[in-house]
Amino acid sequence: QFKLVYENENGGTSTIIWKQSSWLDARDIAGFEKVDIPGESCAHCCYSFRGLGLSTEKKYTFLDGNGPGACWWNSVGTMVAHWGGIPGFNAQTAKSEALYIYKPEGLTDSCANINSNGKWYDGYCSERKHF
């Protein structure tokens, strides 16, 4: 489970909580499931949130909310300002972002992974330290 929090330029905060079976550095987002996501003004627009994945807009951001699509809203790891800030949730411009990754109960290792079946396991630390 993941949580993304944006502090918006307008003074508000946007908090998105979701699950997905693909890891964050996968281009194709799989198994997206809303947990607690505020209403979006347009569920099928470029800025709608579909999970988090590796951005195709590599000049601008590392991760975004539509992965293989051409947009880079819901940005994490923004490298270029858009409208003076971070392209955040629901077409809002943000001034900060924070990404949280929930550690599933029962895991003993601090660098767990998601198997291809969507289940967490913790025998991954010797293979990979970061993404």
Secondary structure as a PSIPRED ss2 file (coil, helix, strand):
# PSIPRED VFORMAT (PSIPRED V4.0)

   1 Q C   1.000  0.000  0.000
   2 F E   0.000  0.000  1.000
   3 K E   0.000  0.000  1.000
   4 L E   0.000  0.000  1.000
   5 V E   0.000  0.000  1.000
   6 Y E   0.000  0.000  1.000
   7 E E   0.000  0.000  1.000
   8 N E   0.000  0.000  1.000
   9 E C   1.000  0.000  0.000
  10 N C   1.000  0.000  0.000
  11 G C   1.000  0.000  0.000
  12 G C   1.000  0.000  0.000
  13 T E   0.000  0.000  1.000
  14 S E   0.000  0.000  1.000
  15 T E   0.000  0.000  1.000
  16 I E   0.000  0.000  1.000
  17 I E   0.000  0.000  1.000
  18 W E   0.000  0.000  1.000
  19 K E   0.000  0.000  1.000
  20 Q C   1.000  0.000  0.000
  21 S C   1.000  0.000  0.000
  22 S C   1.000  0.000  0.000
  23 W C   1.000  0.000  0.000
  24 L C   1.000  0.000  0.000
  25 D C   1.000  0.000  0.000
  26 A C   1.000  0.000  0.000
  27 R C   1.000  0.000  0.000
  28 D C   1.000  0.000  0.000
  29 I C   1.000  0.000  0.000
  30 A C   1.000  0.000  0.000
  31 G C   1.000  0.000  0.000
  32 F C   1.000  0.000  0.000
  33 E E   0.000  0.000  1.000
  34 K E   0.000  0.000  1.000
  35 V E   0.000  0.000  1.000
  36 D E   0.000  0.000  1.000
  37 I C   1.000  0.000  0.000
  38 P C   1.000  0.000  0.000
  39 G C   1.000  0.000  0.000
  40 E C   1.000  0.000  0.000
  41 S C   1.000  0.000  0.000
  42 C C   1.000  0.000  0.000
  43 A C   1.000  0.000  0.000
  44 H C   1.000  0.000  0.000
  45 C C   1.000  0.000  0.000
  46 C C   1.000  0.000  0.000
  47 Y C   1.000  0.000  0.000
  48 S C   1.000  0.000  0.000
  49 F C   1.000  0.000  0.000
  50 R C   1.000  0.000  0.000
  51 G C   1.000  0.000  0.000
  52 L C   1.000  0.000  0.000
  53 G E   0.000  0.000  1.000
  54 L E   0.000  0.000  1.000
  55 S C   1.000  0.000  0.000
  56 T C   1.000  0.000  0.000
  57 E C   1.000  0.000  0.000
  58 K C   1.000  0.000  0.000
  59 K C   1.000  0.000  0.000
  60 Y C   1.000  0.000  0.000
  61 T C   1.000  0.000  0.000
  62 F C   1.000  0.000  0.000
  63 L E   0.000  0.000  1.000
  64 D E   0.000  0.000  1.000
  65 G C   1.000  0.000  0.000
  66 N C   1.000  0.000  0.000
  67 G C   1.000  0.000  0.000
  68 P C   1.000  0.000  0.000
  69 G C   1.000  0.000  0.000
  70 A C   1.000  0.000  0.000
  71 C C   1.000  0.000  0.000
  72 W C   1.000  0.000  0.000
  73 W C   1.000  0.000  0.000
  74 N C   1.000  0.000  0.000
  75 S C   1.000  0.000  0.000
  76 V E   0.000  0.000  1.000
  77 G C   1.000  0.000  0.000
  78 T C   1.000  0.000  0.000
  79 M C   1.000  0.000  0.000
  80 V C   1.000  0.000  0.000
  81 A C   1.000  0.000  0.000
  82 H E   0.000  0.000  1.000
  83 W C   1.000  0.000  0.000
  84 G C   1.000  0.000  0.000
  85 G E   0.000  0.000  1.000
  86 I E   0.000  0.000  1.000
  87 P E   0.000  0.000  1.000
  88 G C   1.000  0.000  0.000
  89 F H   0.000  1.000  0.000
  90 N H   0.000  1.000  0.000
  91 A H   0.000  1.000  0.000
  92 Q C   1.000  0.000  0.000
  93 T E   0.000  0.000  1.000
  94 A E   0.000  0.000  1.000
  95 K E   0.000  0.000  1.000
  96 S E   0.000  0.000  1.000
  97 E E   0.000  0.000  1.000
  98 A E   0.000  0.000  1.000
  99 L E   0.000  0.000  1.000
 100 Y E   0.000  0.000  1.000
 101 I E   0.000  0.000  1.000
 102 Y C   1.000  0.000  0.000
 103 K C   1.000  0.000  0.000
 104 P C   1.000  0.000  0.000
 105 E C   1.000  0.000  0.000
 106 G C   1.000  0.000  0.000
 107 L C   1.000  0.000  0.000
 108 T C   1.000  0.000  0.000
 109 D C   1.000  0.000  0.000
 110 S C   1.000  0.000  0.000
 111 C C   1.000  0.000  0.000
 112 A C   1.000  0.000  0.000
 113 N E   0.000  0.000  1.000
 114 I E   0.000  0.000  1.000
 115 N C   1.000  0.000  0.000
 116 S C   1.000  0.000  0.000
 117 N C   1.000  0.000  0.000
 118 G C   1.000  0.000  0.000
 119 K C   1.000  0.000  0.000
 120 W E   0.000  0.000  1.000
 121 Y E   0.000  0.000  1.000
 122 D C   1.000  0.000  0.000
 123 G C   1.000  0.000  0.000
 124 Y C   1.000  0.000  0.000
 125 C C   1.000  0.000  0.000
 126 S C   1.000  0.000  0.000
 127 E C   1.000  0.000  0.000
 128 R C   1.000  0.000  0.000
 129 K C   1.000  0.000  0.000
 130 H C   1.000  0.000  0.000
 131 F C   1.000  0.000  0.000
